[in-house]
Amino acid sequence: MNKYALKKKIHAYDFAILEFNLYLDTHPHDTNALHKMHQLQTERKELVREYERKYGPYIVKATQVKGNRWCWVDNPWPWEYNKEEDNI
C-alpha cells in the first residue's frame, strides 16, 4: 500500500472510531459496539505502525529526539516527496 492509500485508510479508521465514540455516548451498554471500537483501534494502531515503518512519523511527537537534536526534520519535507510513490 502506498503512502497516500495508507493515510486514507488511517483516516477512515479515525472516522469510524469517532462515530463509535459518539454512538457509545448515547448507548453506553452496547458491548458489541464497544468491542468493535476496540477492534478498530487495534487495527488503526497497526496501520500507523506500518506507515511509520515505511514513511517516518505519522504524528510529530516531542519524543522524536536523537541525542540532543530534534530528528523529525530528517524526514523528507512535503515538497521533497516522489509523486510516483503516492499514486493510487
C-alpha positions in Angstrom: 0.0 0.0 0.0 1.4 3.4 -0.9 1.7 6.4 1.4 -1.5 8.1 0.1 -3.6 5.0 0.3 -2.3 4.2 3.8 -3.1 7.7 5.1 -6.6 7.5 3.5 -7.2 4.1 5.3 -6.0 5.5 8.7 -8.3 8.5 8.2 -11.2 6.1 7.5 -10.4 4.3 10.8 -10.3 7.6 12.6 -13.7 8.5 11.3 -15.2 5.1 12.3 -13.7 5.2 15.7 -15.1 8.7 16.3 -18.5 7.6 15.2 -18.5 4.6 17.6 -17.4 7.0 20.3 -20.4 9.3 19.6 -22.7 6.3 19.4 -21.4 4.9 22.7 -22.1 8.3 24.4 -25.8 7.5 24.0 -25.6 3.7 24.1 -23.0 3.0 26.8 -24.2 -0.6 27.4 -23.8 -1.8 23.8 -21.0 -4.2 24.3 -20.9 -5.2 20.6 -20.3 -1.6 19.6 -17.6 -1.3 22.3 -15.9 -4.4 21.2 -16.0 -3.2 17.5 -14.5 0.1 18.5 -11.6 -1.6 20.4 -11.0 -3.8 17.4 -10.9 -0.7 15.1 -8.5 1.0 17.5 -6.2 -2.0 17.4 -6.3 -2.2 13.6 -5.6 1.5 13.4 -2.5 1.2 15.6 -1.2 -1.5 13.2 -1.8 0.8 10.2 0.0 3.6 11.9 2.9 1.3 12.8 3.1 0.3 9.1 3.0 3.9 8.0 5.8 4.9 10.4 7.9 1.9 9.5 7.7 2.9 5.8 7.5 6.7 5.8 8.5 8.1 9.2 6.4 9.7 11.9 2.7 9.8 11.3 2.2 12.4 14.0 5.1 14.6 15.3 5.8 13.8 19.0 8.0 15.6 21.5 9.8 12.3 21.9 11.4 12.4 18.5 14.9 13.4 19.7 18.2 11.8 18.8 20.7 12.7 21.4 20.5 16.5 21.7 18.7 17.3 18.4 15.2 17.2 17.0 15.1 14.4 14.4 11.7 14.9 12.8 13.4 17.3 10.3 15.4 14.3 9.0 12.3 13.1 7.1 11.5 14.4 3.6 9.7 17.7 3.5 6.3 17.9 1.7 7.9 19.3 -1.5 10.6 16.5 -1.5 8.2 13.5 -2.0 8.2 11.4 -5.1 4.9 11.9 -6.9 5.1 8.4 -8.5 5.2 6.8 -5.0 1.9 8.4 -4.0 -0.2 7.3 -6.9 -3.0 5.0 -6.0 
